[in-house]
Amino acid sequence: IVSITIEKKCSTDDDCDLELMCNIESHTCTCPQPYFWHEDIHACYGCAPGWLKLQTNKCLLYAISYSSGITWYEVKKTCKSLIAQPLMISDINEFIELQHQIEYLLNENDELAASLYFYQGAWVQINNG
């Protein structure tokens, strides 16, 4: 069994385990861009096409419902079918980043794109921790 460690000290890529690369600024082993370290699976992970990568190392998909409304149960069921879960905001930095992503989408001067993202709104659960 190989133990892969993130942020191990390094001077070259050869010092790092498997897919990790040496960051020459911090001299630590990190995932190559656009991937990020996923603590649960102990591996580099990337977001699927169409998903947004947040700086908090989460992948976000704005799911669109064309029905007249959607319940929290339906949201959870949809997320489960995508092997995902509804977004839980765990701290203020994550909330601010999400807010910036939404502002960016709304300020693109493309009403069609914005309306596709926010046709029925988005379910967000805030976790006070």
Summary of the structure (lengths in Angstrom):
residues: 129
radius of gyration: 18.0
end to end distance: 34.7
largest distance: 56.3
contacts: 284
relative contact order: 0.12
helix: 27%
strand: 18%
